Amino acid sequence: MLVGKRASSEEPGGSVVDELMIEATGVQKVYEAGGLRVRALRGVDLGIRRGEMVAIMGPSGCGKTTLLNVLSGLDELSDGDVRIDGEAIGGMSDKRRTRFRAERMGFIFQSYNLIPVLSAIENIELPLLVAGKKPKKARRWALDALEMVGLSDQADKRPAEMSGGQQQRVTVARSLVNNPAIVWADEPTGALDSETSKGIMDLLVRLNGEQRQTFVLVTHDAAVAARAHRTILMRDGNITSDEQNGSPRGEGE
Ligand SMILES: Nc1ncnc2c1ncn2[C@@H]1O[C@H](COP(=O)(O)OP(=O)(O)OP(=O)(O)O)[C@@H](O)[C@H]1O
């Protein structure tokens, strides 16, 4: 596989398949810390289709990040069931779950999480090298990914030599370099001004349309959520609304 070398769909976001990819049933998460018990998720039911871009919104502390983390297997759930392509991630061993994540998922966080001493291209190819890919192949895939996010000319720059928007585009390239089936993004535009944020969303919407990946993103920004196919609202550990977004979502809207 090579990212960026596959056929584009006819229109941005025109690639949702009528098939559930992520299925959460009765998901609960309880944190216990220092004698305190916080019920962060109180029985969430949710289905996400292949190729869908879903935004999760809601007030601070309502459980958005927790939901992302238990759906992706970054964190363990306390009760309920999460299935991805029919496989229950709660039933996997730690080793299997880590591999499942490395092979099938990409992550984008607000705080870029780039390694400062590595160049853009080295940051992107690192997960491939860790996964045991040959250096030549890792470099080729990383260059493709960098091209896909429009940063081919920045390959040798270190994070500190790039703008926030450019750094976030590097993390987008890194999250996509292994052609994951699902990309999880926690506040991907949270640290960016509105213009740069729009540029990142143009990129994610385009990739979602072209690459047919499923995107689940947490955001506080209604303009960001409007670019998704669907918006889920949370409150106090529950989903309180789950609606398709009506308006067009292509670039430049
Ligand atoms: N590791 C943890 N230990 C204990 N409590 C936690 C932990 N992580 C989150 N919580 C609590 O769980 C609840 C949900 O937190 P979460 O981070 O999922 O909310 P959020 O909606 O993503 O918030 P924000 O928008 O501020 O990022 C909050 O009450 C939070 O304090």
The ligand as a MOL file (V3000), in Angstrom:
LIG
                    3D

  0  0  0     0  0            999 V3000
M  V30 BEGIN CTAB
M  V30 COUNTS 31 33 0 0 0
M  V30 BEGIN ATOM
M  V30 1 N -7.1500 9.8330 34.5290 0
M  V30 2 C -8.2230 10.3250 35.1670 0
M  V30 3 N -8.3880 10.1120 36.4800 0
M  V30 4 C -9.4800 10.5840 37.1440 0
M  V30 5 N -10.4640 11.2930 36.5580 0
M  V30 6 C -10.3510 11.5360 35.2420 0
M  V30 7 C -9.2210 11.0800 34.4750 0
M  V30 8 N -9.3900 11.4670 33.1840 0
M  V30 9 C -10.5530 12.1450 33.1470 0
M  V30 10 N -11.1330 12.1860 34.3750 0
M  V30 11 C -12.4330 12.8060 34.7040 0
M  V30 12 O -13.4160 12.2330 33.8570 0
M  V30 13 C -14.3350 13.2250 33.4110 0
M  V30 14 C -14.3170 13.2660 31.8910 0
M  V30 15 O -13.0550 13.7590 31.4640 0
M  V30 16 P -12.6690 13.9480 29.9180 0
M  V30 17 O -11.2440 14.3550 29.8490 0
M  V30 18 O -13.0770 12.7440 29.1640 0
M  V30 19 O -13.6200 15.1610 29.5020 0
M  V30 20 P -13.6130 16.0630 28.1970 0
M  V30 21 O -15.0330 16.2040 27.7970 0
M  V30 22 O -12.6730 15.4980 27.1920 0
M  V30 23 O -13.0700 17.4210 28.7700 0
M  V30 24 P -12.2270 18.6110 28.0640 0
M  V30 25 O -13.1220 19.1760 26.9990 0
M  V30 26 O -11.9840 19.5710 29.1640 0
M  V30 27 O -10.9770 18.0080 27.5040 0
M  V30 28 C -13.9180 14.5200 34.0830 0
M  V30 29 O -14.6750 14.6870 35.2440 0
M  V30 30 C -12.4530 14.2910 34.4070 0
M  V30 31 O -12.0790 15.0400 35.5300 0
M  V30 END ATOM
M  V30 BEGIN BOND
M  V30 1 1 1 2
M  V30 2 1 2 3
M  V30 3 2 2 7
M  V30 4 2 3 4
M  V30 5 1 4 5
M  V30 6 2 5 6
M  V30 7 1 6 7
M  V30 8 1 6 10
M  V30 9 1 7 8
M  V30 10 2 8 9
M  V30 11 1 9 10
M  V30 12 1 10 11
M  V30 13 1 11 12
M  V30 14 1 11 30
M  V30 15 1 12 13
M  V30 16 1 13 14
M  V30 17 1 13 28
M  V30 18 1 14 15
M  V30 19 1 15 16
M  V30 20 2 16 17
M  V30 21 1 16 18
M  V30 22 1 16 19
M  V30 23 1 19 20
M  V30 24 2 20 21
M  V30 25 1 20 22
M  V30 26 1 20 23
M  V30 27 1 23 24
M  V30 28 2 24 25
M  V30 29 1 24 26
M  V30 30 1 24 27
M  V30 31 1 28 29
M  V30 32 1 28 30
M  V30 33 1 30 31
M  V30 END BOND
M  V30 END CTAB
M  END
